[in-house]
Amino acid sequence: MIIHNSLEELSKTKRVVVLGNFDGIHLGHQNLILQGRKLADEKNARLTILTFYPQWQALHKPDFKYLLPQNEKIHFMENLKVDEVISVPCDEKFASTEPAAFIQDVLLDKLNVCGVVVGFNFSFGREAKGTPEFLHEVLDPLQITVHIEPPFEYGDTVVSSSLIRRQIRAGNMILVKELLGYPYHLCGEVVHGAQNGRAMNFPTANIDFNKSLILPSLGVYAARAWLVDEPENKYEGVLNIGTRPTVDDSPKITVEIHMLDFDRDIYGERLCIEIYHFLRHISKFRNLDELKTTISMDVVNAKKFFSTEV
């Protein structure tokens, strides 16, 4: 797959272009890319994704968090048989482009489009005035196909990145998995912690997680983890996202997992953690024995969840 971080010096290859942020590559995004693949095959053209990173929201909303890091998003697109990804920042200059100028300068002059695929609510250009209907109005007389994909629904719910963010913040990870089409996960290097878990016979792997990604509601979760270098081996476990009020008063948020049937030194290695199911809220216990008893129950409940997982 070809990757560009600029719109300059592109070949004049005939392209079908799919437009969007694609944060999370949820089921709706996957369907949109599938429609692009079909159209590109029909037209014997290159399937190109034009995406925006950083997103406009990330540049204007200090608390904005992504669902996927950029490198994982691009890898996901490659698995969906995309031929080319062009990723450009949605900065002030780009966002202030008039819709008609975007169509002429970017889609026609730079990308040489023979087809464009967008979602029903896609917007572009100055003040987001560009709409799918405007794309069709301008490009259809030029015999350029504009495919506008209707809302993608899960049950009665329209799947969107903003909906998924809300569900993650609420800790509804089972629903999140259904909307994404895969379990939400966090990855990071395993770093040294306070060793409190090991002292209680529940050793944990603490990860230096990507702070640009959204965190689920603070709490304890049933999770699976795997080392990036050993993706074929996944380990069930109990994940703690939050503080550790029973053992210290630090306000620092940590992401640490007790992996079942696992006893290795993995400091410095990259670990990914899939988050499946909320088990309980973070609590301050009266003593370590009470905490150990509760963690034992967390392990039982995590095993029970995975034994019945569909």
Summary of the structure (lengths in Angstrom):
residues: 310
radius of gyration: 22.4
end to end distance: 33.8
largest distance: 73.9
contacts: 946
relative contact order: 0.12
helix: 33%
strand: 28%
